[in-house]
C-alpha cells in the first residue's frame, strides 16, 4: 500500500478513533469510580425524597453498553409516629444498561433493566395518612410544572426501546391501621418489553406480571386469605397522538378463573369509542365459589355447587356521560346448587342469559328442584322503564319444600301444585294497568295441616290470576267437613299501587261458599273456657279492628250443617254485603228444634268509633242451649257475660226472643258502655233452679212460704238496656205452685242488683197461710175473752176478725221482697205485704180505734158509778156525824180513787197487749 493512500489514511483514522475511545473510556472510568458515583447519586436522591438513602455498592460499565449497577439500596421510612421503623423501599440489586452504538445512532436502546428483590412498604396510620405523603418531591408546588401551552403531547427527541424490564422476587407489604386491612404480595415477577417512537404514535408494550403468595386480611375476614395467585399477560399497542389503543392480548388469571380481553379503543383523548371483547375460559363454579371468603358471604358455608359458567362480554360504542355500552352473555351448563338446610338440590340448570347495559333476555332456563321441573323464559327491555315479557312454568311437590319453608311446630304440607304465570307490558308504578299478568295454579290433593288445626285440609281446584282480578274454584275437605268455594277479587293491585289517575280504586271481592257439613270443632277445637275468659278479659281495651284495607265484599254462605264451639246450626244461610266500609250481615239458621235469624249493620268507616245495630230473633229455642252455645261468643267476659252464665245455669225453658240493640265505640269496653236497646222474650213451661237470688228471697219469707225452685207455665219480659244496666220494665212469671211474680228494678253490667219482687201467692199457698192465721186468731180470742171477762171489754176479742195478713178479693196474699247486692252475693229483705181487698185497710184501722174507745168508755162509766155512790152515801150520813162523814168520806174517796187508778192502769196494760197482738 502506498504511503498517503486513502486506505492508509482510513486505517490510521480508525485506529485513532479506537485509541481515543479507549482513552475516553479509561478517563471516564477513572473519573467516576464507584464511591464517587455513590457520593454523586445519594445526595441528589435524598434531596428529592427528603429521606435517608443507603447504597452498599455502586458500579459503572462502559462497553459494549453503558451501565449502572446498584446493590443494597435502602430508602428510609417516614420518621413520623405511628409508622414502622422498617425501610420504605429496599432493592437487592438494580442494573440498567444502554447500548452505546444505539446512542450513536440516535436510537437509544435500553438493553435491560433488572430490579432484583425489591421490597416496598406502604402504610396508613390511624388518621388515614400514607407513609409516603411527606416525600419532598410530592411537596413541590404544582405551579412549578411547566404547562404545554399548545395542548399537544410533546415528542421525544429520539425513539426509545426497552428490550427487557425484569422485576424478580418482589415483595409489597400494605398495612392500613385505620381500617384494619392488610395486603401482601410475597413473590412478584414482572417482564416488560417496550418500544416508543419519536412521535409517540407507535408504542408497543408486552410482557407478563405474576403475583404469587398473595394474602389479604380485613376486619370482615378474620382469617387471612393466603396463597392466592394472580397473573396478567399483555400485548398492547398505543398511539398517544391520535388516541388509539390496540389490545392484542390482555389475559387475567385469578387462581383458576381466566379472562381474556382483546380489541381496540379509539379517540380516547376525547370521547373514547370501544370495540372490546371480554370472554372467559370455562369457569368451574365450584372453584369460583372456593375463592370467595366465607366471612364476606356467610351463606357459602352451607352451599355447594358444580357445573361451569362461560362469560362473554362486548364493549362496543362511544362512552358518553359515564355510560359504557355493554352487551354480553352468561352461559351456565349442568349447574347444581345445594344448601345444607335443603333436602333437595337445584340441579340440571342450563341456560344462556343475554344482557346489555339496558336489557336482559333469558330465552330458556330449565332446572330441577329435586324432582320438580321449573322452566323460565323472559326478557326485560329498558331498565329505567322496564318492558317485560316473562313466563314461568313449574310443577311443585310440596313435600320437597317441607324444609325450605320454616313451618310452625305441628304443621305439614303435601300435594302437587302445577302453576304457570305470564307477565307482559311496562312496569309503571304510576299505572299498573300497563302490565298484563295472567296465571293459573292447579291444586292436586294439596294437604295443609297448620296449628291450631288438628286435621289437615285437602284442597283440590283451580286458582287464576290476572293483573285485574283473582279467581278461585276450590274444593276443601277437612275430616268429615266438605266445602266448595268460588271467589273473584278485582282491583286487588290498588291495595299496593295507584292507578294512572293517582287514585286507589276500591278492591272488591265476590264469593260463594257452599257446604254440606262444616264441623269446625272437629278440626279447630274450642279453647277451654277459662283460657277463653282470660283471653277475653285481656282484650277489653284492645281496639276491635285495625284500619280497614278498603275492600268491598259481597257473598253468600250456605251450609246444611255447621258446628262451631258446640253450636250446631242447620240449613244456615248467610249473606254478607260490605260497601265502602258499611257492612250488612243477614243470617238465618235452624238451631236445635227452633230457629235464629239476625241482621247486623255496622258502620266501620271510622275504626275509632264503630257503630252497630243488631236485630236478633230467636224462636222455640231452649235457653240452656241458646246461652250455653252463644255465651262464649260474647267477648269480652264481663259482668254482663257472667250474668248470662248465671241465667244459663238457673233458667230452663223454651224461649221466643226479639231484640234490637245498638252501640258504638272503638273497643269492646266502649261497646258495652254505650250499649242500648230493647229485648222482649217469652218462656213457656220453664223452671228457675239453683238460683242464689231465689235462695236469698226464700230465706226472708220462709215463715210465710217455702220457695226452692220456681216451676212456671209462662215467663214474659220487656227489658231495656241503657246506662250499663238492664231495666226490668215488665217481667212477669206465672207459676201454678208459687203464684205470680212481678219484677221491677234493674241489674247493672257490674252485677249490681236493685230489684223489688212482688209474689202474689197461689190460692192454695195463700189459703194455707190464712188458715194458719185463723188458728192463731182463735187462740188469741179465747185468751182475750178469759182476760176481759167481767169487764167492760168483754167481747172485744171479736175485733181480731177485722185485722191480720191482707188478702185480695181472690183470697191471695202478696209478699213484697227487696233484692240488692250483686248477682253473685245478693241481699234480700222482706218489705211487707201487698194490699188486700179494698175494705181491709179501713177495717184494720177501725179495730184499733174501737179497742181504744172501748177502754176509755169503761173507765169513764166506772168513774161515774163511783161518783154517784159516794155522793149518795155522803148525803145519807150528813145529818148524823158531819165530821165523821167528812173523814170517812175522805178516806173512802182516797181508797176508791186508788182502786180506780189501779183498775185503769190494768185496763191500759190489757189494751196495750191487745195492740201488740193486732
Buried (B, 14 or more C-beta within 10 A) or exposed (E): EEEEEEEEEEEEEEEEEEEEEEEEBEEEEEEBEBEEBBEEBBEEBBEEBBBBBBBEBBEBBBEEBBBBBBBBBBBBBBEEEEBEEEBBBBBBBBBBBBBBEBBEEEBBBBBBBBBBBBBBBBBBBEEEBBBBEBBEEEEEEEEEEEEEEEEEBEEEEBBBBBBBBBBBBBBBBBBBBEEEBBBBBBBBBBBBBBBBBBEBBBBBBBBBBBBBBBBBBBEEBEEEBEEBBBBBBBBBBBBBBEBBBBBEEBBBBBBBBBBBBBBBBBBBEEEBBBBBBBBBBEBBBBEBBEEEBBBEEEEBEEBBBBBBBBBBBBBEBBBEEEEEBBBBBBBBBEBBBBBEEBEBBBBBBBBBBBBBEBBBBBEEBBBBBBEBBBBBBBBBBEEEEBBBBBBBBBBBBBBBBBEBEEBEEEBEBBBBBBBBBBBBBBBBEEBBBBBEBBBBBBBEEBBBBEEEBEBBBBBBBEBBBBBBBBBBBBEBBBBEBBBBBBBBBBBBBBEEBBBEEEEBEBBBBBBBBBBEBBBBBBBBEBBEEEEBBEEBEEBBEEBBEEEEEBBBBBBBBBBBBBBBBEBBBEBBEBBBBBEEBBBBBBBBBBBBEBBBBBBBBBBBEEBEEBBBBBBBBBBEBBBBBBBBBBBBEBBBBBBBBBBBBBBBBBBBBBBBBBBBBBBBBBBBBBBBBBBEBBBBBBBBEBBBBEBBBBEBBBEBBEEBBEBBBBBBEBBBBBBBBEEBBBBBBBBBBBBEBBBBBBBBBBBBBBBBBBBBBBBBBBEEBBBBBBEEEEEEBEEBBEEBBEBBEEBBBBEBBEBBEBBBBBBBEEEBBBBBBBBBBBBEEBEBEBBEBBEBEEEBEEBBEBBBEBBEEBBBEBBEEBBEEBEEEBEEBBEEBEEEEEEEBEEBBEEBBEEBEEEBEEBBEEBEEBBEBBEEBB
